Amino acid sequence: MTKYNLQGKVAIVTGASKGLGEQFVRALAESGAHVLLAARTLDKMQKIATEVSRDYGVKAIPLAVDVTKESDILKMVDTAVKKLGTVDIMVNNAGMYVFKPLLDQTLVDWNLVMNVNLTSAFLASREVAKVMIPKKSGCIINTSSTFGLGATEFTEVSYYASKGGLIAMTKALAVELGKYNIRVNAIAPGFFPTDMSIQALTDKALRERYIEPRTALFDPKTGGRLMAQNEWIRGAVCFLASDDARYITGHTLAVDGGWLAY
């Protein structure tokens, strides 16, 4: 990965214990940012924090956070300010889905997905804005999805709605916070081999029917469709957090191998 200059910046990453969240933490730390890792599973984050501190010489603080609880979000931002000095970069990455047809999805299912995927990002954005506005600088990055920009036959209506809501909220916050020199953007990943997507990627029938036909890139070594590697998401978050993206706000950057081109 190209190293962007985030030296001395302070970032918060939710959903930081695994998957794309872990990649975001490692990428930001490699670029010089101190990181507060937030998720429910503290043991996994402690290992990641130890490794990035050792490898990149940054401060990395793991914090047990349930993003569905407003009190935990407030504690998260307060801890970052008290222990790391400020917040420059907020990565709202926590996410989940409920894979059920519409008629089987309950209100409990809907509310849980909305709380994790969308409401938590609203709360975190509100709280870090209180830190960023006085200093007139900051960057908020929301992890949406290609599913926030169009539907498929995968039956997870609450997930589509939450990720589409994130894209709309990204635009709204970009307009509202732009006067304070705060940029707000989103990343829309395609199918990466995380815990959330690995079942679809390893199911030959699903992969051949839904994923490969909408993957535009081909692997020059195998001649087959080029499936993503988790590390390939790293450049997107560092770019959007860096001064190279100084004039980009309200944008959703798809990292999808061409999925949305079809």
MIDRENZA-133072 format. One line per field, with one value per residue (C-alpha): residue number from 1; x, y, z; residue in three letters. Coordinates in steps of 0.02 Angstrom, whole numbers, m for minus. Layout:
# MIDRENZA-133072
seq <- c(NUM  ...) $
X <- c(X  ...) $
Y <- c(Y  ...) $
Z <- c(Z  ...) $
type <- c(ALA  ...) $
***
This chain:
# MIDRENZA-133072
seq <- c(1  2  3  4  5  6  7  8  9  10  11  12  13  14  15  16  17  18  19  20  21  22  23  24  25  26  27  28  29  30  31  32  33  34  35  36  37  38  39  40  41  42  43  44  45  46  47  48  49  50  51  52  53  54  55  56  57  58  59  60  61  62  63  64  65  66  67  68  69  70  71  72  73  74  75  76  77  78  79  80  81  82  83  84  85  86  87  88  89  90  91  92  93  94  95  96  97  98  99  100  101  102  103  104  105  106  107  108  109  110  111  112  113  114  115  116  117  118  119  120  121  122  123  124  125  126  127  128  129  130  131  132  133  134  135  136  137  138  139  140  141  142  143  144  145  146  147  148  149  150  151  152  153  154  155  156  157  158  159  160  161  162  163  164  165  166  167  168  169  170  171  172  173  174  175  176  177  178  179  180  181  182  183  184  185  186  187  188  189  190  191  192  193  194  195  196  197  198  199  200  201  202  203  204  205  206  207  208  209  210  211  212  213  214  215  216  217  218  219  220  221  222  223  224  225  226  227  228  229  230  231  232  233  234  235  236  237  238  239  240  241  242  243  244  245  246  247  248  249  250  251  252  253  254  255  256  257  258  259  260  261  262) $
X <- c(0  58  91  m15  42  m70  72  8  m175  m299  m426  m571  m624  m782  m801  m613  m590  m596  m634  m623  m615  m451  m386  m433  m341  m184  m188  m212  m77  44  14  59  m109  m143  m298  m435  m506  m689  m787  m866  m726  m582  m461  m452  m425  m288  m188  m212  m169  m10  45  17  99  251  259  221  265  92  m25  m166  m301  m429  m595  m745  m891  m1069  m1114  m1301  m1280  m1270  m1175  m1038  m1022  m1001  m871  m779  m757  m718  m583  m503  m495  m429  m299  m250  m286  m419  m511  m460  m532  m692  m719  m897  m871  m975  m1101  m1211  m1353  m1503  m1524  m1712  m1850  m1960  m2104  m1988  m1897  m1960  m1960  m1824  m1718  m1748  m1708  m1550  m1479  m1525  m1449  m1285  m1265  m1344  m1389  m1216  m1139  m1257  m1211  m1025  m1029  m1125  m1002  m842  m916  m914  m726  m695  m800  m701  m537  m615  m544  m588  m639  m782  m784  m935  m927  m1078  m1092  m1129  m1294  m1330  m1334  m1438  m1526  m1492  m1585  m1501  m1644  m1584  m1697  m1642  m1460  m1499  m1597  m1464  m1323  m1425  m1463  m1277  m1247  m1387  m1321  m1146  m1211  m1313  m1168  m1048  m1160  m1193  m1014  m924  m927  m815  m688  m749  m757  m880  m866  m913  m834  m944  m854  m906  m881  m726  m686  m739  m845  m999  m967  m863  m1013  m1070  m893  m862  m1032  m992  m1171  m1193  m1024  m1053  m1231  m1217  m1039  m930  m1048  m1034  m846  m767  m585  m496  m346  m201  m126  m279  m383  m535  m631  m525  m593  m551  m424  m459  m297  m357  m476  m333  m290  m467  m481  m308  m338  m504  m425  m276  m245  m244  m433  m438  m574  m680  m834  m1007  m937  m958  m804  m846  m712  m801  m703  m827  m989  m1079  m1022  m1145) $
Y <- c(0  177  263  418  551  536  563  612  606  520  397  298  138  45  m139  m145  m323  m411  m400  m232  m143  m230  m180  1  0  m74  46  203  149  111  288  359  383  340  231  192  21  m2  m165  m286  m416  m343  m490  m484  m296  m307  m419  m300  m148  m230  m274  m103  m13  m125  m119  65  155  228  226  100  86  m56  m14  m127  m37  m90  32  6  96  285  286  177  294  442  345  299  478  541  407  454  637  602  471  524  711  734  649  687  535  440  276  213  32  m75  m177  m331  m407  m520  m639  m670  m642  m490  m590  m669  m511  m451  m276  m336  m387  m221  m116  m212  m191  m7  24  m60  0  172  242  207  306  451  451  437  573  688  663  682  836  917  890  934  1091  1200  1159  1172  1010  827  680  557  399  283  103  78  m59  m86  m149  30  79  m61  m223  m404  m566  m580  m563  m438  m287  m205  m212  m128  7  40  51  163  270  285  354  482  530  548  677  768  780  833  982  1025  1008  1076  1252  1188  1108  934  810  665  521  339  179  51  m117  m260  m442  m454  m618  m559  m655  m569  m620  m777  m894  m820  m820  m1002  m1062  m1110  m1089  m918  m857  m913  m847  m680  m625  m677  m612  m437  m441  m346  m380  m539  m619  m619  m773  m886  m807  m813  m674  m576  m601  m471  m485  m394  m295  m211  m99  m13  119  185  233  312  409  480  524  610  782  698  695  875  925  768  766  691  554  365  272  100  m33  m173  m245  m166  m228  m62  m44  m180) $
Z <- c(0  m38  127  146  269  421  542  715  667  784  715  786  697  747  706  727  788  619  434  349  517  556  384  415  582  506  358  463  585  443  380  550  636  817  827  951  908  954  954  1075  1072  1171  1157  968  968  1098  982  835  942  1006  829  752  898  880  691  660  821  849  997  981  1113  1111  1193  1219  1137  1097  958  991  1158  1153  1318  1240  1091  1207  1308  1148  1089  1264  1284  1117  1168  1343  1294  1118  1125  991  848  669  579  619  527  554  504  624  527  522  422  447  301  295  167  197  271  399  453  621  692  811  660  575  728  767  592  589  760  717  538  536  706  775  633  667  851  822  688  805  946  844  761  933  934  751  734  856  768  595  529  523  418  436  332  330  273  162  30  m154  m83  m30  m213  m287  m243  m283  m249  m79  46  175  158  320  265  98  187  318  190  75  226  262  87  108  280  209  86  217  339  201  164  346  407  255  327  467  348  395  251  252  130  116  52  m35  m34  m143  m92  17  107  280  404  332  151  158  149  m16  m85  m40  m101  m281  m342  m262  m321  m500  m509  m420  m390  m536  m672  m597  m569  m712  m669  m717  m633  m759  m676  m677  m813  m699  m615  m490  m315  m184  m45  117  107  m51  48  139  10  2  186  192  32  95  262  183  107  m64  m44  15  m109  m97  14  3  m109  m104  m165  m230  m206  m296  m441  m562  m480  m501  m681  m735) $
type <- c(MET  THR  LYS  TYR  ASN  LEU  GLN  GLY  LYS  VAL  ALA  ILE  VAL  THR  GLY  ALA  SER  LYS  GLY  LEU  GLY  GLU  GLN  PHE  VAL  ARG  ALA  LEU  ALA  GLU  SER  GLY  ALA  HIS  VAL  LEU  LEU  ALA  ALA  ARG  THR  LEU  ASP  LYS  MET  GLN  LYS  ILE  ALA  THR  GLU  VAL  SER  ARG  ASP  TYR  GLY  VAL  LYS  ALA  ILE  PRO  LEU  ALA  VAL  ASP  VAL  THR  LYS  GLU  SER  ASP  ILE  LEU  LYS  MET  VAL  ASP  THR  ALA  VAL  LYS  LYS  LEU  GLY  THR  VAL  ASP  ILE  MET  VAL  ASN  ASN  ALA  GLY  MET  TYR  VAL  PHE  LYS  PRO  LEU  LEU  ASP  GLN  THR  LEU  VAL  ASP  TRP  ASN  LEU  VAL  MET  ASN  VAL  ASN  LEU  THR  SER  ALA  PHE  LEU  ALA  SER  ARG  GLU  VAL  ALA  LYS  VAL  MET  ILE  PRO  LYS  LYS  SER  GLY  CYS  ILE  ILE  ASN  THR  SER  SER  THR  PHE  GLY  LEU  GLY  ALA  THR  GLU  PHE  THR  GLU  VAL  SER  TYR  TYR  ALA  SER  LYS  GLY  GLY  LEU  ILE  ALA  MET  THR  LYS  ALA  LEU  ALA  VAL  GLU  LEU  GLY  LYS  TYR  ASN  ILE  ARG  VAL  ASN  ALA  ILE  ALA  PRO  GLY  PHE  PHE  PRO  THR  ASP  MET  SER  ILE  GLN  ALA  LEU  THR  ASP  LYS  ALA  LEU  ARG  GLU  ARG  TYR  ILE  GLU  PRO  ARG  THR  ALA  LEU  PHE  ASP  PRO  LYS  THR  GLY  GLY  ARG  LEU  MET  ALA  GLN  ASN  GLU  TRP  ILE  ARG  GLY  ALA  VAL  CYS  PHE  LEU  ALA  SER  ASP  ASP  ALA  ARG  TYR  ILE  THR  GLY  HIS  THR  LEU  ALA  VAL  ASP  GLY  GLY  TRP  LEU  ALA  TYR) $
***
